[in-house]
Each structure stands twice: as C-alpha cells, then as structure tokens.
Amino acid sequence: MKNITPSQLLFLSLLLLCFTSLAFGQDTTHPDEVEALKEIGKTLGNKNWDTDIDPCSNQPPWNVTPGENSVSCNCSIPTDTFCHVVSM
C-alpha cells in the first residue's frame, strides 16, 4: 500500500473542508437585520416572529404564505456572507 505524503494529506484535508462547507454552510441573516425585525415585530405587536430562529432559514414561523407575517430574503449576493431581508 502506498503511503500518503504530508502534502497529499494537506490537500485532501483542504478538499474535504471545502466540500463540507459547501454542503453544510448556510448563510444567516445579518445580526443588525435580526435586531431590526425584533423592533419592528414589537412595534407591530407581532408575536408570531421567533427571532431565535434565523429569519432567512425558511423554517417556521418564517416560511408562511407571503402576506402572512413572512419575510423574503436574498442570500445570493456574491460578495456577502449574510442573507438580507428584502421584503416583509
């Protein structure tokens, strides 16, 4: 059996790390926008928004039918690692 050189091991480790981050990496809503949603929800008396759950995660209570306390996010800005709320 052929031994793996340190440089090959490093390359394989970096490759695995890249694939893992692509598979499991998930953008999150910018913390400032989460705080703003908390304030907006408080002002509107909205008790349905759970800001402990990322608003751009597409999980309840954020994934409701548009017009029913939902938010829309943009997570595809190439130079940004955060999702941004674009509509409520």
C-alpha contacts under 8 A as a table, 3 or more apart, distances in Angstrom:
res1	aa1	res2	aa2	distance
4	I	8	Q	6.13
4	I	9	L	6.40
5	T	8	Q	5.19
5	T	9	L	6.23
6	P	9	L	5.00
6	P	10	L	6.12
7	S	10	L	5.03
7	S	11	F	6.15
8	Q	11	F	5.04
8	Q	12	L	6.13
9	L	12	L	5.16
9	L	13	S	6.05
10	L	13	S	5.07
10	L	14	L	6.18
11	F	14	L	5.22
11	F	15	L	6.11
12	L	15	L	4.99
12	L	16	L	6.09
13	S	16	L	5.13
13	S	17	L	6.15
14	L	17	L	4.97
14	L	18	C	6.17
15	L	18	C	5.15
15	L	19	F	6.30
16	L	19	F	5.22
16	L	20	T	6.04
17	L	20	T	5.09
17	L	21	S	6.17
18	C	21	S	5.25
18	C	22	L	6.23
19	F	22	L	5.05
19	F	23	A	6.04
20	T	23	A	5.11
20	T	24	F	5.88
20	T	25	G	7.39
21	S	24	F	5.28
21	S	25	G	4.59
22	L	25	G	5.37
27	D	75	C	6.65
27	D	81	T	5.98
27	D	82	F	5.28
27	D	83	C	5.87
28	T	54	D	6.56
28	T	56	C	6.60
28	T	57	S	7.30
28	T	81	T	7.74
28	T	82	F	5.29
28	T	83	C	5.45
29	T	33	E	6.77
29	T	34	V	6.67
29	T	54	D	6.37
29	T	55	P	6.59
29	T	56	C	5.92
29	T	82	F	5.47
29	T	83	C	4.55
29	T	84	H	5.79
29	T	85	V	7.48
30	H	33	E	5.37
30	H	34	V	6.53
30	H	82	F	5.45
30	H	83	C	6.31
30	H	84	H	6.50
31	P	34	V	5.03
31	P	35	E	6.30
32	D	35	E	5.15
32	D	36	A	6.22
33	E	36	A	4.89
33	E	37	L	6.14
33	E	84	H	7.31
33	E	85	V	7.15
34	V	37	L	5.08
34	V	38	K	6.29
34	V	51	T	6.67
34	V	54	D	7.84
34	V	55	P	7.31
35	E	38	K	5.03
35	E	39	E	6.41
36	A	39	E	5.15
36	A	40	I	6.12
37	L	40	I	4.96
37	L	41	G	5.88
37	L	51	T	7.77
38	K	41	G	5.17
38	K	42	K	6.08
38	K	49	W	8.00
38	K	51	T	6.68
39	E	42	K	5.03
39	E	43	T	6.09
40	I	43	T	5.09
40	I	44	L	6.11
41	G	44	L	5.14
41	G	45	G	5.85
41	G	46	N	4.75
41	G	47	K	7.10
41	G	49	W	6.95
42	K	45	G	5.02
42	K	46	N	6.15
42	K	47	K	7.69
43	T	46	N	7.69
46	N	49	W	6.55
47	K	50	D	7.78
48	N	61	P	6.65
48	N	69	N	7.41
49	W	61	P	6.19
49	W	62	W	7.03
49	W	69	N	7.54
50	D	53	I	5.80
50	D	61	P	6.73
51	T	54	D	6.31
51	T	55	P	6.72
53	I	57	S	7.44
53	I	59	Q	7.67
54	D	57	S	5.26
55	P	58	N	6.98
55	P	59	Q	7.84
55	P	62	W	5.77
55	P	71	V	7.19
56	C	59	Q	7.99
56	C	62	W	7.38
56	C	71	V	7.68
56	C	72	S	7.31
56	C	73	C	5.73
56	C	83	C	6.67
56	C	84	H	7.77
56	C	85	V	7.45
57	S	62	W	7.56
58	N	62	W	5.79
58	N	63	N	4.84
59	Q	62	W	5.57
59	Q	63	N	5.35
60	P	63	N	5.30
60	P	64	V	6.99
61	P	64	V	6.40
61	P	70	S	7.90
62	W	69	N	7.52
62	W	70	S	5.48
62	W	71	V	6.56
63	N	70	S	6.39
63	N	71	V	7.84
64	V	68	E	6.27
64	V	69	N	7.06
64	V	70	S	5.61
65	T	68	E	5.70
65	T	70	S	6.69
66	P	69	N	7.31
66	P	70	S	5.53
66	P	71	V	7.55
67	G	70	S	6.20
67	G	88	M	7.72
69	N	88	M	7.13
70	S	88	M	5.86
71	V	85	V	6.64
71	V	86	V	7.54
71	V	87	S	5.65
71	V	88	M	4.33
72	S	85	V	5.77
72	S	86	V	5.65
72	S	87	S	5.14
72	S	88	M	6.33
73	C	83	C	6.24
73	C	84	H	5.32
73	C	85	V	4.37
73	C	86	V	5.37
73	C	87	S	7.17
74	N	77	I	7.11
74	N	83	C	5.49
74	N	84	H	5.28
74	N	85	V	6.47
74	N	86	V	6.52
75	C	81	T	7.89
75	C	82	F	6.51
75	C	83	C	4.15
75	C	84	H	6.46
76	S	83	C	7.44
77	I	80	D	5.49
77	I	81	T	7.73
77	I	83	C	7.91
78	P	81	T	7.88
80	D	83	C	7.89
85	V	88	M	7.67
